[in-house]
Amino acid sequence: MKDPSSSRQMSILIVEDDPHSQLYFTKLLSGLYDTAVAASAREAWDLLHSRAFDLVLMDISLKGDEDGLSLTRRLRTETAFEKIPIVAVTAYAFPDDRKRAIDSGCTDYLPKPVSSNDLHRKIAELTH
């Protein structure tokens, strides 16, 4: 969470394997937040263990060895990541998908396509 007495820019990790979505989220957040992008669960794991983030936007349908829900479950087993807000971001917008994301340890859920207003509102809600 951002310390109000600190001038440090809030840091957000975007975990997204689709290049178009990476660009979309980066453009929506640039200038307002310090952002980093991970294209896989492994990249996200490495980044999260190398620097501090205030929030994670997690694509739940990552391609590769591990999807976003599995990565979230794994992160939640470590004390350092118990409280970091993780927002599931996915094209799957069925009620069961939201429930699966929350049950896996995600703090909240945003269906794609995500509007700029919804994204900024969710970030503010979870970090203030």
C-alpha positions, 0 to 999 in steps of 0.5 A, a space after each residue: 500500500 502506498 504510504 501517504 507520507 511517501 512520494 514513491 509512485 505506486 508500483 503495479 505488476 501487469 501479468 499478461 501474456 497477450 501483447 495487445 493487452 500488455 500495451 493496453 494496460 501499460 498505456 492506461 497506467 503509464 504516468 500514474 503508476 510505476 508499471 512492470 509487465 510479466 508475460 508468464 507466471 515464471 516472469 511474474 514470480 521472478 519480478 515479485 521476488 526481486 522488487 516490491 509491488 503494491 498491486 498485481 493485475 493477473 490474467 487468469 488464463 496465462 499460457 504456459 506451465 502455469 496459469 494465473 490462478 495457480 500462480 495466485 494460489 502459490 503466491 498466497 502461500 508466502 507471507 510476503 504476498 498474503 496481503 498484496 491486492 491481486 486483481 484477476 483480469 480475464 475475458 472469462 466473465 461467467 459467475 463461476 469464473 469470478 468465484 474461482 478467481 476469488 477462491 484461488 486468492 484473488 482480491 477482486 475481479 475485472 472482466 475484459 474488456 476493462 474500461 479505464 474508469 473501472 480499472 482506476 476505480 478498482 486500483 484506488 479502492 484496493 490501495 487506499 
